[in-house]
């Protein structure tokens, strides 16, 4: 049986509304109707249902926005996986030693999603939120995970990135040549860590290391990142033993014996 024949269209419309609201601060019924090509009555009924179940709320301007229920559900999923709880003490240790922002992320399709982070206390810092996503191919976190995936899985992810219109130069340093990316991945596998040299965000550099589970599968990555003016080559060289050791310890707690 074709999966498309099993789709419940009302649920599909509700999910589309939630995804649309996740990209904006707030939207009204008419705006959503025009954006999604749905009738106003349909949009209103779906929003009313979502509001009654606590997924959206109505603002003073009578528009709609997401509340924290989806975030709470996502947090429960992450905590159930156990990676964040296991990794957090090591993030705290890394933050204390490096004085820079440290991150924990997982792969979600072609993006890396931040599931935990400790922000630097320096006046000049990155300022991202848990839940932020970036294309995997141009971040230290993503490259650290891609390097330990099969070539076929890497090709699928890069194709997804291309189809999503994200396989582009985000900064002058972004690498979009497939052969160069694969050379990078080979080097990362050999050295055990990756570097982001302003590949996605101008002025931001960092390094990351992969985390493995009991089956040897790469499950997440941790990173240290900050302004390029502070994250020099010398600083990266001084940080990488700590980040590799932290990633190894987290992996061992997840059952990895490699």
PyMOL commands that set and color helices and strands:
alter all, ss='L'
color gray80, all
select helices_A, chain A and resi 3-6+9-21+29-36+40-52+69-81+83-98+136-138+140-146+151-163+178-191+233-253
alter helices_A, ss='H'
color red, helices_A
select strands_A, chain A and resi 56-58+64-66+101-108+111-118+133-135+194-197+204-212+218-227
alter strands_A, ss='S'
color yellow, strands_A
deselect
rebuild
show_as cartoon
